[in-house]
Amino acid sequence: MGRMKLDHLEGFVGVANAGTFRKAAKDLCIGQPALSRKIQALEFELGVPLFRRSPVGAELTPAGQFLLTRTHSLLTDLERVKRDMRIFREDTGYEPQVTIAIGTTYALAQDLFPVVARRLKQIGSTSIDVRFHEQTTEQLKRHVDSGALDIALMGDFKATSDHDVISLGQDHLCLVSPAEDPNDTQGSIDIASLAKVPIVTYYPGHGPRIAMDAAFRRADLIPSIEAEAGTLSTILSHIRLGTGYGIVPMSSMAAADRREGFRITPVTAMSIDRNLVIRRNRAPVECGLVKQVVLEEAQRFLYGTQLAAE
């Protein structure tokens, strides 16, 4: 048996008191699908059904009635602990920390995370503990859905009852070749021409690879992939060694020192949507502050990238 989560018990009590999942979700300020997942996880953990579900509501089973009796006393004790800790903080002047988890792709993290960390350090709020996570696009989607990430800069993501989404525009992909490459790739390159050259790109599951594969499928073409990698530095090493031409986001090549020794050519009709996804009802003051910093720095970075592409 795994570890029972407190928010699952709170969701259970909320449904028991409200009588319906819809009303309980509204009372708890969370989405109904998220609340249903919590109850399902709790029922799986305990090995018994807790509610009889019907079109008119949710009625406690005998197991649910027994759990409700035990849970009320547990939550009452926890409220006493919270009250005692509030008194302790007031007496000692202790300022509690709120942990905010931020995630983005490996390609963006190397440019975005350092400046965000510097900005937050300059603000000097001791009540915020920010954790940075570098992940693939597929991992980001999974961890945003599960609530493991509070803020994520990622690709396509549809707004839900649990998340807000701010569109930051598109990040175009580009062909990276050695500066001395004899092939003429000035201006831009279309996907038909791209299908004729050896390509070095990211592993499947990374945002640039997902966008590239989708573009080739739409054109009914097959790319000639010579090598795959998980980081930009490995892709650039392959290009230097003549393995092939790199396909990466334009934002990855925005830094002047990174462009040295390479030729950057935009690829037509191949781009990644960039969105800032924010988890709702999560430490609104602290999360709002971090969100604003991430939003400003991401907009500044991606806008500079778009200017470089023009």
Secondary structure, DSSP 8 states (H G I E B T S, - for coil): -----HHHHHHHHHHHHHSSHHHHHHHHTS-HHHHHHHHHHHHHHHTS--EEEETTEEEE-HHHHHHHHHHHHHHHHHHHHHHHHHHHHHHHT----EEEEEEEEHHHHHHHHHHHHHHHHHHT-TTEEEEEEEE-HHHHHHHHHHT--SEEEES----BTTEEEEEEEEEEEEEEEETT--S---S-B-HHHHTTSEEEEE-TTSHHHHHHHHHHHHTT---EEEEEESSHHHHHHHHHTTS-EEEEEGGGG-SHHHHTTEEEEEEEEEEEEEEEEEETTS-HHHHHHHHHHHHHHHHHHHHHHHHHH-
